[in-house]
Amino acid sequence: MKPAQHISQAIKYQKKVLFTGTASTTYYRGEGVCYDRNYGTAATAEGRRDKYVEPCDTSNNLRFAGVLDDTITLDTTGTAMVLINEPGSVCHVAAASDTTVDVTVLSCLCSTGSPGRWRADAGTCLGRGAALALQTTTTGITGESTDGTAVVSTATVTKTGLFTGAAAGDKVVILASSTAAGAAGATQAIYTIGSVTSADEAVLTASPGNGDICCYVMSPGRPTVLAYLYDGEETGLIEWKACLASAAAQTMVGGVTHIFGGVTLAGDSTSVLADGTFPGQKKGYVLSGALTTNSFEVTVTSGIVMAGTALATITFSAALDAAILEWWHSAWRATHVVVAVEA
């Protein structure tokens, strides 16, 4: 039964849960959370596994619980009873993209840097962890760069037009980073702008390190947007991952991995996808920004099949190369591939 409400009120399916996060940290209205399904002793029938939630990450991405109904700052214990809005609700989500009413589909981030916020990234599937925007918003997110053309050097970030409309106090959220040659880059986190020197440059109050960065610029007010939380199968959420030359870049099982490109790799960046855990489980990849000299290569534990042909590797090199895989019994089946494929 749907909860009673006034005609001007959105319908929320709410649940009180125990949230565990980082002590003395603030978590914001509309940020996504996931269930801690392995709480306690594995052999014990523990009902708390349906009442304990935690910030989204790449290990709980298939256990989406809902979004925080209000902003909360945890005390030194790192825990608090909170109210969440479950899938099926119409509520505010923490926006990391501008939106168009009844058009923009948002997906919840689970990677380091900005877990729990919602972006309109390519490859989003419908289900638990996705939301339909029910409001047009053009403020709060002043700019973003996902193609490898934004650069941070110590505390100075440069990118043509990225800081148009930005001001001191705004936030730069680094989702992924590497050097131009594919070495480890800046630290993924949320940083504060100390000064905006031009539309193309800003100085942060703390140094993330050096490198090309995938980032967006957000107002200090932590923008939200009214949205409908889809229910259904688990989407697996989305993560951003940097390519590192001649190194492994392991990705989460399920959900969509956005590969941060725009670099020249001295050697291939590789990733081995683990077996799925249930038939029909989906895994997506999207390359943002072209790779030169070498590529991002995905292999799997038990094989990939496309149109009846077994593949050893799927190779990503051109901007917006993409693939969707589906686990079926003992192998991943490639259902959609726009990349160079190696047999």
Beta strands, then each sheet from edge to edge (+ up, - down):
strand 1: 14-20
strand 2: 26-27
strand 3: 32-35
strand 4: 52-55
strand 5: 64-68
strand 6: 72-73
strand 7: 79-85
strand 8: 90-94
strand 9: 105-108
strand 10: 118-119
strand 11: 130-133
strand 12: 141-153
strand 13: 156-158
strand 14: 171-178
strand 15: 189-198
strand 16: 201-204
strand 17: 211-218
strand 18: 224-229
strand 19: 238-242
strand 20: 255-260
strand 21: 269-273
strand 22: 282-288
strand 23: 296-300
strand 24: 304-306
strand 25: 309-311
strand 26: 313-316
strand 27: 322-328
strand 28: 331-338
strand 29: 340-342
sheet 1: 1+ 4+ 3- 5+ 7- 1+
sheet 2: 2+ 6-
sheet 3: 8+ 18- 11+ 9- 10+
sheet 4: 12+ 13- 16+ 15- 14+ 17- 12+
sheet 5: 19+ 20+ 22+ 27- 28+ 24+ 25-
sheet 6: 21+ 23+ 26- 29+
end
